[in-house]
Amino acid sequence: MIRLLEPMWLLALIPVAVLAAVYVWAQFARKRIAVRFANASLLAKLVPKLPGWRRHLPAGLLVVALTVLVGGMTRPAVDVEEPQERATIILAIDVSLSMMASDVDPTRIDAAKTAAADFVDELPDQYNVGLVSFAGYASVVVPPTKNRAEVSSAIKGLTLAEATATGDAVFASLQAVQQVMPDETGQLAPARILLLSDGYRTAGRTVEEAGEAAAAAEIPVSTVAFGTDEGVIELDEELVSVPVDREALEGLASETGGEYYEAVTVEQLRAVYEDMGSSLGYRTIASDVSQWFIGTAMILLFAAAGLSLAWTSRLT
């Protein structure tokens, strides 16, 4: 949708309208004078055939060109999205033992690693990306960096451990965001946390406490509930059910202004990451398109001049 950045220039349409009105009035006045003082039959024999309606076309093109030119002066603009010059994304990946479940092929953790690495590779180069892993405790594996190779290598090296400290993962991610240098005005870069988990919190601070902290910091936490309710793992030669805590993950996303996703296959998980990658850190800006208006007006002016020369041998 086009919007005008300097609409006051629309007032310039008034003299354009006056010019058009004067031209129309002059044509009628000229016709009345010719009829009053000339012998019409004799005039038809002496004067070669006039171009008729075509003689008005250059004037019409001139008026249209001036109108379009006024439109260009209003600085018309369209809204476009562009990546933030500075944005921070923290990937928080659950590495609890439940992630070895094979209800997502080949396993939850292997599928998560593959999709996370793809996500990092596809992010704009100007983004800072950090990695947090969490099981019984949360740790910042890679502080926010533009070094994609370092993050991808760390993702591949993640190993599983006992317990699930979902709340601590959010707190560790918030601390990681603080490690990014502020800009010259002291403002931190826009940030978002993407947390992937499959199980219920069993250690550390609560998910509710984490949600309150993220909301207070105005950093959205988007969550991915990864796996199915039929997932099982083998512990001490016994099969243990490892369902997904969708309610807690959805509540965390809702409280912090993030998005909640469910992914039960590798394809769905990749789709989640692609969606997040296309929306993180983007801002809407007004792109000035006045040059198109001015260019169109110039074409119309040249057309008016050319037709006038061709039909009347004059520029006016």
C-alpha positions as CSV (number, residue, x, y, z in Angstrom):
1,M,0.0,0.0,0.0
2,I,1.4,3.4,-1.0
3,R,1.5,6.2,1.7
4,L,2.6,9.8,1.3
5,L,5.5,11.0,3.4
6,E,4.9,14.7,2.5
7,P,1.2,15.0,1.6
8,M,1.3,18.8,1.8
9,W,2.7,18.8,-1.7
10,L,-0.8,17.7,-2.9
11,L,-1.7,21.4,-2.7
12,A,0.4,21.8,-5.9
13,L,-2.5,20.1,-7.7
14,I,-4.4,23.3,-7.4
15,P,-2.4,25.2,-10.0
16,V,-2.4,22.1,-12.2
17,A,-6.2,22.1,-12.1
18,V,-6.2,25.9,-12.8
19,L,-4.0,25.3,-15.8
20,A,-6.2,22.6,-17.2
21,A,-9.3,24.8,-16.7
22,V,-7.6,27.8,-18.4
23,Y,-6.7,25.6,-21.4
24,V,-10.3,24.3,-21.7
25,W,-11.7,27.9,-21.5
26,A,-9.2,29.1,-24.1
27,Q,-10.3,26.5,-26.6
28,F,-14.0,27.5,-26.2
29,A,-13.0,31.2,-26.4
30,R,-10.9,30.7,-29.5
31,K,-13.8,28.8,-31.2
32,R,-16.3,31.6,-30.4
33,I,-13.9,34.3,-31.8
34,A,-13.3,32.4,-35.0
35,V,-17.0,31.9,-35.7
36,R,-17.7,35.6,-34.9
37,F,-15.1,37.2,-37.2
38,A,-14.5,34.6,-40.0
39,N,-16.4,33.3,-43.0
40,A,-16.6,29.6,-42.0
41,S,-17.0,28.3,-45.6
42,L,-14.1,30.4,-46.9
43,L,-11.9,29.5,-43.9
44,A,-12.5,25.8,-44.6
45,K,-11.1,26.3,-48.2
46,L,-8.1,28.4,-47.2
47,V,-6.9,26.6,-44.1
48,P,-5.5,23.1,-44.4
49,K,-7.2,20.4,-42.3
50,L,-6.3,20.7,-38.6
51,P,-5.3,17.7,-36.5
52,G,-8.7,17.8,-34.8
53,W,-8.8,16.1,-31.4
54,R,-5.2,15.2,-31.6
55,R,-4.1,18.8,-31.0
56,H,-5.4,18.5,-27.5
57,L,-3.5,15.3,-26.7
58,P,-0.1,17.0,-26.0
59,A,-1.9,19.4,-23.6
60,G,-3.6,16.5,-21.9
61,L,-0.3,14.6,-21.5
62,L,1.2,17.8,-20.0
63,V,-1.5,18.0,-17.4
64,V,-1.2,14.3,-16.6
65,A,2.6,14.7,-16.4
66,L,2.3,17.6,-13.9
67,T,-0.1,15.6,-11.8
68,V,2.2,12.6,-11.6
69,L,5.1,15.0,-10.9
70,V,3.2,16.4,-7.9
71,G,2.6,12.8,-6.8
72,G,6.4,12.3,-6.8
73,M,6.9,15.5,-4.7
74,T,4.7,14.0,-2.0
75,R,7.4,11.3,-1.6
76,P,5.2,8.2,-2.0
77,A,6.5,5.2,-0.1
78,V,5.6,1.5,0.3
79,D,6.3,-0.5,3.5
80,V,9.0,-3.1,3.1
81,E,10.7,-5.4,5.6
82,E,14.4,-5.4,6.0
83,P,16.7,-7.3,8.5
84,Q,17.7,-5.4,11.6
85,E,21.3,-4.3,11.4
86,R,21.8,-5.6,14.9
87,A,19.8,-8.6,16.2
88,T,20.5,-11.3,18.7
89,I,19.0,-14.8,18.6
90,I,19.7,-17.3,21.4
91,L,19.1,-21.0,20.6
92,A,18.3,-22.9,23.8
93,I,18.3,-26.6,23.1
94,D,17.1,-29.3,25.6
95,V,19.8,-32.0,26.0
96,S,18.0,-34.1,28.6
97,L,18.0,-37.9,28.3
98,S,14.4,-37.8,26.9
99,M,15.9,-36.3,23.7
100,M,17.2,-39.7,22.8
101,A,13.7,-40.9,22.0
102,S,13.3,-42.2,18.5
103,D,9.7,-41.1,17.9
104,V,11.3,-38.4,15.6
105,D,13.6,-40.0,13.1
106,P,16.4,-40.8,13.8
107,T,16.2,-39.4,17.3
108,R,14.9,-36.2,18.8
109,I,18.3,-34.8,19.5
110,D,19.8,-35.7,16.1
111,A,16.8,-34.2,14.3
112,A,17.1,-31.1,16.5
113,K,20.8,-30.7,15.8
114,T,20.3,-30.9,12.0
115,A,17.5,-28.4,12.0
116,A,19.2,-26.0,14.4
117,A,22.4,-26.1,12.2
118,D,20.3,-25.3,9.1
119,F,18.6,-22.5,10.9
120,V,21.9,-20.9,11.9
121,D,23.3,-21.1,8.4
122,E,20.2,-19.4,6.9
123,L,20.2,-16.4,9.3
124,P,21.4,-13.0,7.9
125,D,25.1,-12.4,8.4
126,Q,24.5,-9.4,10.6
127,Y,22.7,-11.4,13.3
128,N,24.5,-12.4,16.5
129,V,23.7,-16.0,17.4
130,G,24.3,-17.7,20.8
131,L,23.8,-21.3,22.0
132,V,22.5,-22.4,25.4
133,S,22.1,-26.1,26.3
134,F,20.2,-27.3,29.3
135,A,19.6,-30.6,31.2
136,G,20.1,-30.6,34.9
137,Y,21.5,-27.1,34.6
138,A,21.8,-24.6,31.8
139,S,25.0,-23.2,30.4
140,V,26.0,-20.8,27.6
141,V,27.8,-23.0,25.2
142,V,28.6,-20.2,22.7
143,P,28.1,-16.5,23.6
144,P,26.4,-14.4,20.9
145,T,28.6,-14.3,17.9
146,K,28.6,-13.8,14.1
147,N,30.8,-16.8,13.7
148,R,28.4,-19.3,12.2
149,A,31.0,-22.1,12.1
150,E,31.6,-21.9,15.8
151,V,27.9,-22.2,16.6
152,S,27.3,-25.0,14.1
153,S,30.2,-27.0,15.5
154,A,28.9,-26.5,19.1
155,I,25.5,-27.7,18.1
156,K,27.0,-30.9,16.6
157,G,28.9,-31.5,19.8
158,L,26.0,-31.4,22.2
159,T,25.7,-34.4,24.5
160,L,22.8,-35.6,26.7
161,A,22.5,-35.5,30.5
162,E,20.0,-36.1,33.2
163,A,17.1,-33.8,34.2
164,T,15.5,-30.8,32.6
165,A,16.0,-27.2,33.8
166,T,13.8,-25.3,31.4
167,G,13.5,-22.2,33.6
168,D,17.2,-21.9,34.0
169,A,17.6,-22.2,30.3
170,V,15.7,-18.9,29.8
171,F,17.7,-17.2,32.6
172,A,21.0,-18.3,30.9
173,S,19.7,-17.0,27.6
174,L,18.8,-13.7,29.1
175,Q,22.4,-13.4,30.5
176,A,23.8,-14.3,27.1
177,V,21.9,-11.4,25.5
178,Q,23.5,-9.0,27.9
179,Q,26.9,-10.0,26.5
180,V,26.2,-8.2,23.3
181,M,27.7,-4.7,23.2
182,P,25.1,-1.9,23.1
183,D,25.1,0.6,20.2
184,E,26.4,4.1,20.5
185,T,23.2,5.2,22.2
186,G,23.5,2.5,24.8
187,Q,20.7,0.4,23.4
188,L,21.0,-3.3,23.3
189,A,20.3,-5.1,20.0
190,P,16.7,-6.5,19.5
191,A,16.8,-10.1,20.9
192,R,14.7,-13.2,20.9
193,I,15.1,-16.6,22.4
194,L,14.2,-19.8,20.6
195,L,13.8,-22.7,23.1
196,L,13.4,-26.3,22.0
197,S,12.3,-28.8,24.6
198,D,10.5,-32.1,24.8
199,G,10.0,-32.8,28.5
200,Y,8.7,-31.5,31.8
201,R,10.9,-29.3,34.0
202,T,12.5,-31.4,36.7
203,A,15.2,-29.1,38.0
204,G,16.1,-25.4,38.6
205,R,13.8,-22.4,38.6
206,T,10.3,-22.7,37.4
207,V,9.0,-21.9,33.9
208,E,6.8,-19.2,35.4
209,E,9.7,-17.4,37.0
210,A,11.5,-17.5,33.7
211,G,8.5,-16.1,31.8
212,E,8.3,-13.2,34.2
213,A,12.0,-12.4,33.8
214,A,11.8,-12.5,30.0
215,A,8.7,-10.5,29.9
216,A,10.3,-7.8,32.2
217,A,13.3,-7.7,29.8
218,E,11.0,-7.5,26.8
219,I,12.6,-10.4,25.1
220,P,10.1,-12.8,23.5
221,V,10.7,-16.5,24.0
222,S,9.4,-18.7,21.2
223,T,9.1,-22.3,22.1
224,V,9.0,-25.6,20.1
225,A,7.3,-28.6,21.7
226,F,9.4,-31.4,20.2
227,G,8.3,-35.0,20.0
228,T,5.1,-37.0,20.5
229,D,3.3,-38.3,23.6
230,E,4.2,-41.8,22.5
231,G,7.9,-41.2,22.9
232,V,9.8,-43.6,25.1
233,I,13.5,-44.1,26.2
234,E,15.2,-47.0,27.8
235,L,16.7,-46.4,31.2
236,D,18.2,-49.2,33.3
237,E,16.7,-51.8,30.9
238,E,13.2,-50.3,31.4
239,L,11.1,-48.3,28.9
240,V,10.2,-44.9,30.3
241,S,7.5,-42.7,28.7
242,V,8.7,-39.2,27.8
243,P,5.7,-37.1,26.7
244,V,5.9,-33.4,25.8
245,D,4.9,-30.6,28.3
246,R,3.0,-28.6,25.7
247,E,1.1,-26.6,28.3
248,A,4.2,-25.1,30.0
249,L,5.9,-24.3,26.7
250,E,2.8,-22.7,25.2
251,G,2.4,-20.6,28.4
252,L,6.0,-19.5,28.3
253,A,5.6,-18.3,24.7
254,S,2.3,-16.5,25.4
255,E,3.5,-14.7,28.5
256,T,6.6,-13.3,26.8
257,G,5.1,-12.4,23.4
258,G,6.8,-15.2,21.5
259,E,5.4,-17.9,19.3
260,Y,4.5,-21.5,20.2
261,Y,5.1,-24.4,17.7
262,E,4.7,-28.1,17.7
263,A,7.1,-30.3,15.7
264,V,6.8,-34.1,15.6
265,T,8.8,-34.7,12.5
266,V,12.1,-33.4,11.1
267,E,10.2,-31.7,8.2
268,Q,7.9,-29.8,10.7
269,L,10.9,-28.8,12.8
270,R,12.7,-27.4,9.8
271,A,9.5,-25.5,8.8
272,V,9.4,-23.9,12.3
273,Y,13.0,-22.8,12.0
274,E,12.4,-21.3,8.5
275,D,9.4,-19.4,9.8
276,M,11.4,-18.1,12.8
277,G,14.3,-17.1,10.5
278,S,12.0,-15.1,8.2
279,S,10.5,-13.1,11.1
280,L,13.3,-12.6,13.6
281,G,14.9,-9.2,13.8
282,Y,13.0,-7.7,10.9
283,R,11.6,-4.1,10.8
284,T,9.2,-2.4,8.6
285,I,10.5,0.7,6.8
286,A,9.1,3.1,4.3
287,S,10.8,2.7,0.9
288,D,10.6,5.9,-1.1
289,V,9.3,5.3,-4.6
290,S,9.1,8.9,-5.8
291,Q,11.7,8.2,-8.5
292,W,9.1,6.1,-10.3
293,F,6.6,9.0,-10.3
294,I,9.2,11.5,-11.5
295,G,10.5,9.1,-14.2
296,T,6.9,8.5,-15.4
297,A,6.3,12.3,-15.5
298,M,9.4,12.8,-17.6
299,I,8.3,10.2,-20.1
300,L,4.9,11.9,-20.4
301,L,6.5,15.3,-20.9
302,F,8.7,14.0,-23.7
303,A,5.7,12.3,-25.3
304,A,3.7,15.6,-25.1
305,A,6.6,17.5,-26.7
306,G,7.1,14.9,-29.4
307,L,3.4,14.8,-30.4
308,S,3.2,18.5,-30.4
309,L,6.1,18.8,-32.8
310,A,4.8,16.0,-35.0
311,W,1.3,17.4,-35.4
312,T,1.7,21.2,-35.0
313,S,5.4,21.8,-35.6
314,R,5.4,23.6,-32.2
315,L,6.3,22.7,-28.7
316,T,3.2,24.5,-27.3
